[in-house]
């Protein structure tokens, strides 16, 4: 009897990097749309100030992505309890950083929290109390910060 093994080349949509990228892109699009359509309540500055602000935004989002992806990969490599705890931690971080919605951190942390909660459900077969709370809290923080970026 022989066994053949083949490598799976499917894209894992529950990967923290994909979720973090979706959070970052959502942040960028909502901030840009708010500026372009005049929905933001802040005043426009000079071109040099705008470039400096953009560089600051990019730096903050890249830092959030690095933290969220590292934590997400570490959690996925561990037990379901570690995955659950990390998911809840990222959701709480997303809600806590909502006060700094302009940093992009609530978007990135919220997106990764939602994906890790779904990954937990995929592995275990159901949501635990912590992952269900994380799913709801991460989604609320993600949506609220998206709306605030458009109108804020």
Buried (B, 14 or more C-beta within 10 A) or exposed (E): EEEEEEEEEEEEEBBBBBBBBBBBEBBBEBBEEBBEEEEBEEEEEEEEEEEEEEEEBEEBBBBBBEBBBEBBBEBBEEEBEBBBBBBBBBBBBBBEBBEEBBBBBBBBBBBBBBBBBBBBBEEBEEBBEBBBBBBBBBBBBBBBBBEBBBEB
